[in-house]
Amino acid sequence: MSTVILEVASSADVKRRALEALKGRRQGARISFATPELLWKVLTAKRWELLKAMAGQGPLTIRETARRVGRDVKAVHGDVHALLDAGLLDRADGRRIVFPFDAVRVDFTLHAA
């Protein structure tokens, strides 16, 4: 099973992990956001629903993805492009898209102000 970790991380943390990866140490699949607010701006409830429907399913068309979540194709198209821009989805052959993971873990800590 392949899992991606969505996390809130500083640029220093991301650079440290990149240096470790260059040394050959596995870091796992991670997509980092600078703040929790940015993570939730990108990962809305409707987009989370898309990821759940696509997890482990292989390449799908936007139309098929919309059918699976019971939403309008045009609305799903906009959400898919936001997820592509954020690096959460990949383009597959032709006109299909893919979420190349079977599971998602969201990891961040809320600190007192």
Backbone bond lengths (Angstrom), bond angles and torsions (degrees), N, CA, C in turn:
res aa  C-N    CA-C-N  psi(-1)  N-CA   C-N-CA  omega(-1)  CA-C   N-CA-C  phi
1 M - - - 1.449 - - 1.525 108.77 -
2 S 1.323 116.91 132.12 1.458 120.54 177.72 1.523 109.21 -103.11
3 T 1.315 115.14 129.66 1.460 122.25 -178.14 1.513 109.50 -120.04
4 V 1.310 116.93 137.66 1.451 122.34 172.79 1.523 107.72 -106.94
5 I 1.325 115.36 141.55 1.460 120.85 177.82 1.521 107.90 -106.10
6 L 1.324 116.24 120.63 1.456 121.51 172.45 1.515 105.66 -94.63
7 E 1.324 116.34 124.48 1.453 118.90 -172.98 1.513 112.04 -139.32
8 V 1.316 114.02 160.88 1.454 121.30 169.42 1.521 105.26 -100.96
9 A 1.333 116.14 122.59 1.463 120.23 -176.26 1.520 110.01 -147.12
10 S 1.309 115.07 147.50 1.461 120.41 177.14 1.529 108.89 -75.29
11 S 1.318 115.51 162.42 1.466 118.89 177.51 1.528 110.54 -63.83
12 A 1.328 117.40 -30.28 1.473 120.58 177.19 1.527 110.60 -64.92
13 D 1.333 117.11 -40.89 1.472 120.47 177.85 1.527 110.94 -64.34
14 V 1.308 116.40 -42.21 1.464 120.83 -179.66 1.529 109.78 -64.57
15 K 1.327 117.07 -43.13 1.468 120.58 178.60 1.525 111.21 -63.85
16 R 1.332 116.83 -40.75 1.464 120.82 179.25 1.517 110.49 -61.13
17 R 1.339 117.09 -44.91 1.466 120.51 179.15 1.522 111.16 -65.16
18 A 1.322 117.11 -37.51 1.468 120.66 178.17 1.525 110.36 -63.07
19 L 1.317 117.34 -42.66 1.470 120.46 178.11 1.526 111.03 -64.22
20 E 1.325 116.85 -40.09 1.466 120.64 177.08 1.532 110.50 -63.32
21 A 1.319 116.41 -39.62 1.469 120.48 178.73 1.528 110.53 -64.86
22 L 1.323 116.48 -38.98 1.458 119.79 177.91 1.523 112.25 -64.31
23 K 1.318 116.64 -24.12 1.464 121.60 176.40 1.528 111.75 -84.67
24 G 1.332 115.92 1.65 1.460 119.87 177.47 1.516 114.80 93.27
25 R 1.308 118.17 5.57 1.470 121.26 179.49 1.527 109.40 -89.04
26 R 1.330 115.47 122.98 1.466 120.92 -178.53 1.527 110.71 -63.58
27 Q 1.308 115.45 136.51 1.465 121.32 -179.21 1.519 112.36 -113.07
28 G 1.300 117.53 -11.66 1.461 120.49 -176.57 1.525 110.36 77.63
29 A 1.306 115.62 166.79 1.467 121.24 -179.65 1.520 108.99 -79.57
30 R 1.321 115.76 122.34 1.460 121.81 -178.74 1.518 109.63 -138.55
31 I 1.314 114.96 143.56 1.455 122.01 170.17 1.514 105.45 -126.85
32 S 1.337 115.51 119.42 1.459 120.87 -172.68 1.523 111.78 -105.03
33 F 1.319 114.75 145.06 1.453 123.29 176.04 1.520 108.07 -122.82
34 A 1.314 117.15 147.27 1.467 121.35 -176.32 1.529 112.66 -71.56
35 T 1.344 116.99 -31.70 1.462 120.91 -178.31 1.524 109.84 -142.66
36 P 1.349 117.07 158.18 1.467 118.88 174.23 1.533 111.47 -60.96
37 E 1.315 116.55 -35.03 1.466 120.05 -179.74 1.525 111.24 -62.56
38 L 1.321 117.07 -39.64 1.462 120.55 178.15 1.524 110.61 -67.53
39 L 1.319 116.97 -41.34 1.464 120.55 177.62 1.525 109.69 -57.44
40 W 1.337 117.81 -48.05 1.468 120.44 -177.24 1.520 112.12 -74.15
41 K 1.338 117.90 -23.89 1.460 119.86 174.90 1.531 109.87 -67.64
42 V 1.315 116.29 -40.35 1.470 121.06 179.23 1.518 110.91 -77.63
43 L 1.307 117.03 -42.83 1.469 121.43 -173.12 1.528 110.38 -99.02
44 T 1.329 116.23 71.26 1.463 121.30 177.78 1.524 109.57 -70.85
45 A 1.316 116.34 170.83 1.470 120.80 179.50 1.527 111.35 -59.76
46 K 1.320 117.32 -42.20 1.472 120.68 -179.80 1.526 111.51 -66.85
47 R 1.326 117.68 -37.10 1.467 120.92 178.84 1.522 110.61 -72.12
48 W 1.318 117.45 -36.14 1.466 121.37 175.06 1.524 109.46 -60.73
49 E 1.329 116.57 -41.73 1.458 121.98 177.50 1.535 110.77 -59.63
50 L 1.332 116.86 -40.21 1.466 120.87 177.16 1.524 111.05 -62.68
51 L 1.333 116.76 -45.66 1.468 119.86 179.54 1.524 111.14 -61.00
52 K 1.322 117.11 -41.94 1.469 120.28 178.63 1.525 111.15 -61.35
53 A 1.332 116.34 -41.22 1.467 120.44 -179.33 1.525 112.10 -70.40
54 M 1.337 117.18 -27.24 1.459 120.89 -175.95 1.526 113.93 -94.86
55 A 1.320 117.51 -16.98 1.469 121.00 -175.40 1.529 110.93 -57.27
56 G 1.320 115.43 124.00 1.458 121.62 176.42 1.512 115.69 71.36
57 Q 1.336 118.31 10.30 1.466 121.14 -174.59 1.523 114.31 -96.85
58 G 1.330 117.40 -8.32 1.458 119.19 -177.43 1.519 110.73 78.99
59 P 1.337 117.44 -172.61 1.465 121.29 -177.74 1.530 112.38 -64.57
60 L 1.330 115.28 136.51 1.469 122.11 179.04 1.521 108.93 -135.40
61 T 1.315 116.54 153.63 1.458 120.02 171.18 1.521 108.03 -80.68
62 I 1.314 115.84 161.13 1.463 119.66 176.47 1.530 109.61 -63.29
63 R 1.304 116.86 -38.50 1.473 120.76 179.07 1.528 110.74 -61.24
64 E 1.317 117.99 -43.89 1.463 121.48 179.20 1.529 110.53 -66.18
65 T 1.324 116.50 -39.54 1.459 120.51 178.10 1.527 110.06 -62.99
66 A 1.319 117.22 -43.70 1.470 121.41 178.29 1.525 110.43 -61.33
67 R 1.329 117.09 -40.46 1.465 120.54 178.95 1.523 110.85 -62.92
68 R 1.331 116.74 -41.32 1.461 120.95 -178.04 1.526 113.27 -65.26
69 V 1.331 116.61 -31.08 1.466 119.25 -179.83 1.528 112.52 -101.25
70 G 1.328 116.93 -0.69 1.457 121.00 177.25 1.516 114.08 67.32
71 R 1.348 115.86 40.19 1.458 120.65 -178.31 1.513 110.80 -124.85
72 D 1.319 115.83 164.33 1.445 124.16 176.95 1.534 110.75 -65.12
73 V 1.322 117.69 136.46 1.461 122.53 -177.65 1.527 111.49 -59.22
74 K 1.322 117.27 -41.33 1.466 120.47 -178.38 1.532 111.25 -63.39
75 A 1.314 117.87 -41.73 1.473 121.59 178.66 1.525 110.48 -66.47
76 V 1.326 116.94 -42.31 1.464 121.09 179.07 1.527 109.28 -65.31
77 H 1.314 117.57 -37.75 1.467 121.62 178.10 1.527 110.51 -55.99
78 G 1.317 117.39 -46.51 1.465 121.05 178.94 1.524 111.98 -62.41
79 D 1.336 117.00 -43.36 1.463 120.60 179.18 1.525 111.78 -66.99
80 V 1.324 116.97 -38.84 1.464 120.79 178.34 1.524 110.27 -61.34
81 H 1.321 117.16 -42.77 1.462 119.44 -179.61 1.524 111.76 -68.05
82 A 1.321 117.86 -33.88 1.466 120.08 174.98 1.528 110.16 -64.92
83 L 1.339 117.26 -40.00 1.465 121.14 179.00 1.531 111.20 -71.29
84 L 1.318 118.01 -34.35 1.467 121.09 174.01 1.528 110.26 -63.83
85 D 1.328 116.55 -45.32 1.470 120.93 179.86 1.523 111.87 -62.14
86 A 1.333 116.77 -33.09 1.470 121.39 -179.38 1.528 112.13 -82.80
87 G 1.326 117.82 -7.22 1.457 120.81 179.72 1.511 114.77 84.78
88 L 1.326 116.90 11.92 1.467 120.08 179.52 1.519 112.85 -84.77
89 L 1.320 117.04 -28.55 1.461 122.03 176.34 1.516 108.84 -116.01
90 D 1.330 115.42 156.70 1.460 122.39 175.47 1.520 108.94 -121.11
91 R 1.310 115.35 154.76 1.464 120.38 171.94 1.520 107.73 -81.98
92 A 1.308 115.09 138.71 1.461 120.51 176.84 1.531 107.20 -108.68
93 D 1.295 116.74 -166.81 1.462 121.09 -179.59 1.532 111.23 -58.58
94 G 1.291 115.97 139.84 1.462 120.46 176.37 1.509 113.08 62.52
95 R 1.312 115.85 -124.64 1.461 121.78 -174.38 1.519 112.67 -103.50
96 R 1.309 117.23 19.43 1.465 119.38 -176.44 1.527 111.51 -101.65
97 I 1.314 113.54 159.98 1.460 122.37 178.86 1.521 107.91 -125.02
98 V 1.331 115.92 159.77 1.456 118.89 -178.70 1.526 109.99 -145.31
99 F 1.310 115.43 141.01 1.459 122.14 167.52 1.518 103.56 -103.46
100 P 1.348 117.83 103.88 1.470 121.01 -166.95 1.535 114.78 -81.46
101 F 1.315 117.09 30.71 1.462 120.77 -179.22 1.517 109.89 -132.88
102 D 1.328 115.13 155.93 1.461 121.32 177.08 1.519 112.04 -94.26
103 A 1.328 116.34 -19.75 1.458 120.37 -175.90 1.523 110.37 -149.79
104 V 1.337 115.28 158.18 1.459 122.55 178.68 1.516 108.17 -129.36
105 R 1.333 115.21 136.95 1.462 119.92 171.41 1.529 106.64 -123.13
106 V 1.323 115.92 132.42 1.464 121.01 177.04 1.520 106.69 -104.80
107 D 1.339 115.72 128.56 1.469 120.40 -172.17 1.527 110.50 -134.43
108 F 1.333 115.81 109.49 1.464 119.98 169.96 1.517 108.56 -159.29
109 T 1.302 115.15 159.85 1.457 121.55 -178.82 1.512 109.29 -117.47
110 L 1.312 116.05 133.28 1.457 121.57 175.99 1.519 108.34 -91.89
111 H 1.319 116.55 122.04 1.467 121.97 -179.68 1.522 109.76 -104.59
112 A 1.302 116.94 151.11 1.456 121.76 176.25 1.525 109.53 -62.01
113 A 1.312 115.79 145.64 1.481 120.82 -178.42 1.517 111.68 -72.36
